[in-house]
């Protein structure tokens, strides 16, 4: 018996995405206009390849709910609201509704995953970024996937080859941010992170990877890491402000620069330094991580490592749609780079003065 052509081969032949092929051949609703030329190209490629839609899979799709679930780390963080907006746009394009759950707390994530068993959602994207310390959530998610429930991990490593993941290279991003400060002449560079335990910076997590990138940059520059330069608190505006004030009160030489694990902590740090009478960047340089819009409007504007949040949300949604369409295998993991956005807070722009050691 001849091998059946797949939707992947049709998409490749037509030069379009898998989801576009699905929309055209299944006559599904889409808020994004697909040109007649593209529709013709898809149908022509399907005809030439002899592609026959899987009627059983189509019937299953017609019966499944047209809603998806997205679990995020905290909706108080604009990074996650940006992610949610991107995933929602992709979901709407494919005719789905999106249920967004603030899973900042482990018990909320566990409850949300458990509720997925009731069949109210067709698939889930998990973007809490905390699975290095959430073994129960990992086990629950793996149990769902083993029963055939489509799931994608976002902003984190995949715990299982059956669960595709999209993330950035957090260690490389932190390395670039710290190296930037080193090139500006800083040697006493503090690191403020959202992990509240020693284990948080050792595990495979966003915080852990960024800490390791920071330490690697120091090591390659022959700068000895000082534990007194490390601060840990809640990853919030208030956490950043309180932490930098506590760091300033520590004995010993004061750092001349600080690399924050997130923009939210960095904005809080800017406020804490202002209240402490420490000028930025002339007395202390500040660099964040995430690239949220708020950083453009602080005084001074925040230098940061920008994550491609819109692209990450789109790729995660495409991964999930691929699983929903019954196409296997999906790549285990996609890793995107972060980009350094140089603004005023690091002292590298003309008219600003970096702190001296």
C-alpha positions in Angstrom: 0.0 0.0 0.0 1.4 3.4 -1.0 2.3 5.8 1.9 -0.2 8.6 2.4 1.1 12.1 2.0 1.1 14.2 5.2 -0.1 17.7 5.9 3.5 18.6 6.6 4.5 17.7 3.1 1.6 19.8 1.7 2.7 22.8 3.7 6.3 22.4 2.6 5.3 22.1 -1.1 3.0 25.1 -0.9 5.4 27.2 1.1 3.0 27.9 3.9 2.4 26.9 7.5 0.7 23.7 8.6 -2.1 25.8 10.2 -2.7 27.6 6.9 -3.0 24.2 5.1 -5.5 23.0 7.8 -7.6 26.2 7.5 -7.8 25.9 3.7 -8.4 22.2 3.3 -10.8 22.0 6.2 -12.6 25.3 5.5 -12.0 26.5 9.0 -12.6 30.1 10.2 -9.7 32.5 10.3 -9.5 36.2 11.2 -6.4 36.6 9.1 -7.2 36.8 5.4 -5.7 34.0 3.2 -5.4 35.1 -0.4 -7.0 33.2 -3.2 -3.5 32.6 -4.6 -2.4 31.0 -1.4 -5.6 28.9 -1.2 -5.0 27.8 -4.8 -1.4 26.9 -4.0 -2.4 24.8 -1.1 -5.1 22.9 -3.0 -2.8 22.4 -5.9 0.0 21.0 -3.7 -2.5 18.7 -2.0 -3.8 17.4 -5.3 -0.3 16.8 -6.7 0.8 14.9 -3.6 -2.5 13.0 -3.4 -3.1 14.2 0.1 -6.2 12.7 1.7 -7.4 14.3 5.0 -7.8 11.9 7.8 -11.6 11.7 8.2 -11.3 10.2 11.7 -9.1 13.0 12.9 -11.4 15.6 11.3 -14.4 14.1 13.1 -12.5 14.2 16.4 -11.6 17.8 15.8 -15.3 18.7 15.2 -16.3 17.0 18.4 -13.6 18.6 20.6 -14.1 21.9 22.5 -13.0 25.0 20.7 -11.2 26.5 23.7 -7.5 26.4 24.8 -5.9 27.0 28.2 -2.8 29.1 28.9 -1.1 28.9 32.4 1.2 31.8 33.1 3.5 32.7 35.9 1.9 35.9 37.1 -0.5 38.3 35.3 1.0 41.1 37.5 4.1 40.8 35.3 3.7 42.5 31.9 5.9 39.9 30.4 3.2 37.3 30.9 0.4 39.6 29.7 2.4 40.1 26.5 2.7 36.4 26.1 -1.0 35.9 26.7 -1.9 38.6 24.1 0.2 36.8 21.5 -1.2 33.4 22.2 -4.7 34.7 22.2 -4.2 36.4 18.8 -3.1 33.0 17.4 -6.0 31.2 19.0 -8.6 33.6 17.6 -7.0 33.2 14.2 -7.7 29.5 14.4 -11.2 29.9 15.7 -10.4 29.1 19.3 -11.1 30.9 22.6 -8.3 31.1 25.1 -8.7 30.7 28.9 -5.8 32.4 30.7 -5.0 31.2 34.2 -2.7 33.1 36.6 -0.7 30.0 38.0 1.8 32.0 40.1 1.0 29.6 43.0 1.7 25.9 42.6 -1.7 24.9 44.0 -3.4 27.0 41.3 -1.4 25.3 38.6 -2.2 21.9 40.0 -5.9 22.7 40.2 -5.9 24.1 36.6 -4.1 21.0 35.2 -6.5 18.7 37.1 -9.5 20.5 35.6 -8.3 19.8 32.1 -9.4 16.2 32.6 -13.0 17.3 32.3 -12.7 17.8 28.6 -13.5 21.6 28.6 -10.3 22.5 26.8 -8.7 21.1 23.7 -5.1 21.7 24.7 -2.8 23.6 27.1 0.2 25.9 27.0 2.1 26.0 30.3 4.2 29.2 30.7 4.9 29.3 34.4 8.7 29.0 34.0 9.1 27.2 37.3 9.1 23.5 36.7 12.6 23.1 38.1 10.9 23.3 41.5 7.4 22.0 40.6 7.7 18.3 40.4 4.0 17.7 41.2 3.0 19.9 38.3 5.4 18.1 36.0 3.9 14.7 37.0 0.3 15.9 36.5 1.1 17.4 33.1 2.9 14.2 32.0 -0.1 12.2 33.1 -2.4 14.3 30.9 0.0 13.9 27.9 0.2 10.2 28.3 -3.6 10.1 27.9 -3.3 11.9 24.6 -4.0 15.5 25.8 -2.0 18.1 23.7 0.4 20.2 25.7 3.2 22.7 25.1 5.8 24.1 27.5 6.8 27.8 27.2 9.6 29.8 28.8 11.0 26.6 30.2 12.8 23.4 29.3 10.6 20.4 28.4 10.5 17.7 31.0 9.5 15.1 28.5 10.2 14.5 24.8 6.4 14.1 24.3 5.9 17.7 25.4 7.4 20.3 22.9 8.8 23.5 24.3 9.7 27.0 23.2 12.1 29.1 25.3 15.0 31.5 25.0 18.6 30.8 25.9 18.4 32.4 29.4 22.0 31.6 30.2 23.4 33.2 27.0 21.2 36.3 27.5 22.5 36.8 31.1 26.0 36.3 29.8 25.5 39.0 27.2 24.0 41.4 29.8 26.8 40.9 32.3 29.5 41.1 29.6 28.1 44.4 28.5 28.5 45.8 32.0 32.0 44.4 32.2 33.0 46.1 28.9 31.7 49.4 30.4 34.4 49.0 33.1 32.4 47.5 35.9 33.9 44.8 38.0 31.6 44.9 41.1 28.4 43.7 39.5 25.5 42.6 41.7 22.8 40.2 40.7 19.3 40.5 41.9 17.1 37.4 41.4 13.6 36.2 42.2 14.6 32.9 43.8 14.1 33.0 47.5 16.1 29.9 48.4 19.7 28.8 47.6 18.4 25.9 45.5 16.5 28.3 43.2 19.7 29.4 41.5 21.1 25.9 41.2 18.2 24.1 39.6 17.3 24.1 35.9 15.1 27.1 35.9 14.9 30.6 34.4 16.5 32.0 37.6 19.2 29.3 37.7 20.2 29.7 34.0 20.4 33.5 34.3 22.5 33.2 37.4 24.9 30.8 35.7 25.2 33.1 32.7 26.1 36.0 35.0 28.7 33.9 36.8 30.2 32.7 33.6 30.7 36.2 32.3 32.5 37.2 35.5 34.7 34.1 35.4 35.7 34.7 31.8 36.6 38.3 32.7 38.7 37.0 35.7 36.3 38.7 38.1 35.8 36.7 41.3 32.1 36.3 42.2 31.3 37.6 45.6 28.3 36.1 47.4 27.6 39.5 48.9 26.7 40.7 45.4 23.8 38.2 45.2 20.4 39.3 46.4 17.2 37.1 46.4 13.6 38.3 46.9 10.2 38.2 45.3 10.3 39.0 41.6 8.2 42.1 41.9 8.6 45.9 41.9 8.5 45.9 45.7 11.0 43.0 45.8 13.5 44.9 43.6 13.2 48.1 45.6 13.6 46.4 49.0 16.5 44.2 47.8 18.6 47.0 46.4 18.2 49.0 49.6 19.3 45.9 51.6 22.2 45.4 49.3 23.4 49.0 49.7 23.4 48.5 53.5 25.7 45.5 53.4 29.3 46.0 54.6 32.2 46.1 52.1 32.6 47.8 48.7 29.4 48.9 47.1 28.7 47.4 43.6 28.8 49.9 40.8 26.3 47.9 38.6 23.4 45.5 39.0 22.0 42.9 36.7 18.4 42.1 37.5 16.7 38.8 36.7 13.7 40.6 35.3 12.6 44.0 34.2 10.0 44.1 37.0 12.8 43.8 39.6 14.9 46.3 37.6 12.2 48.9 37.7 11.8 48.4 41.4 15.6 48.7 41.7 15.6 52.1 39.9 13.0 53.3 42.4 14.9 52.0 45.4 18.1 53.7 44.2 16.3 56.9 43.7 14.9 56.8 47.2 18.4 56.0 48.5 19.9 59.0 46.7 22.0 56.8 44.4 22.2 58.2 40.8 21.7 56.0 37.8 23.9 55.4 35.8 26.5 57.8 37.2 26.7 56.0 40.6 25.2 52.6 39.7 24.3 51.1 36.3 21.2 48.9 36.0 20.3 46.2 33.5 17.1 44.2 33.4 15.8 41.2 31.5 12.6 40.7 29.5 12.1 43.9 27.3 8.6 44.9 28.7 7.3 48.2 27.4 7.5 49.8 30.8 11.3 49.9 30.6 11.1 52.5 27.8 9.3 55.0 30.1 11.4 54.8 33.3 13.8 57.6 34.2 16.5 56.7 33.1 15.1 54.4 30.4 16.0 50.8 31.2 18.7 48.8 29.4 17.5 45.2 29.1 17.7 41.8 27.4 14.6 41.7 25.2 12.7 38.4 24.8 10.8 38.0 21.5 7.5 37.6 23.4 5.2 37.9 20.4 7.2 35.3 18.4 7.4 33.0 21.4 3.6 33.1 21.9 3.0 32.5 18.2 5.4 29.6 18.0 3.9 28.0 21.2 0.4 28.3 19.6 1.6 26.8 16.3 3.2 23.9 18.2 -0.1 23.3 19.9 -2.2 23.5 16.7 0.2 21.0 15.1 -0.5 18.6 17.9 -4.2 19.3 17.6 -4.1 18.5 13.9 -2.5 15.1 14.7 0.8 15.9 13.1 3.8 14.2 14.7 6.6 14.5 15.5 6.8 18.1 16.7 10.3 19.4 17.5 11.2 18.7 21.1 12.4 22.2 21.7 12.9 25.5 20.0 15.4 28.0 21.6 15.3 31.7 20.5 17.9 34.3 21.3 17.3 37.4 23.5 18.5 40.8 22.2 20.4 43.5 24.2 18.5 46.8 24.1 20.9 49.5 25.2 19.2 52.5 26.9 20.2 55.1 29.5 20.3 53.1 32.7 23.6 51.3 31.9 25.5 54.5 31.0 26.5 53.4 27.6 24.6 56.0 25.7 26.0 59.4 24.8 25.3 62.0 27.5 25.3 59.4 30.3 28.3 58.6 32.6 29.0 55.0 33.8 30.0 54.6 37.4 33.7 54.2 38.1 35.2 51.4 40.1 
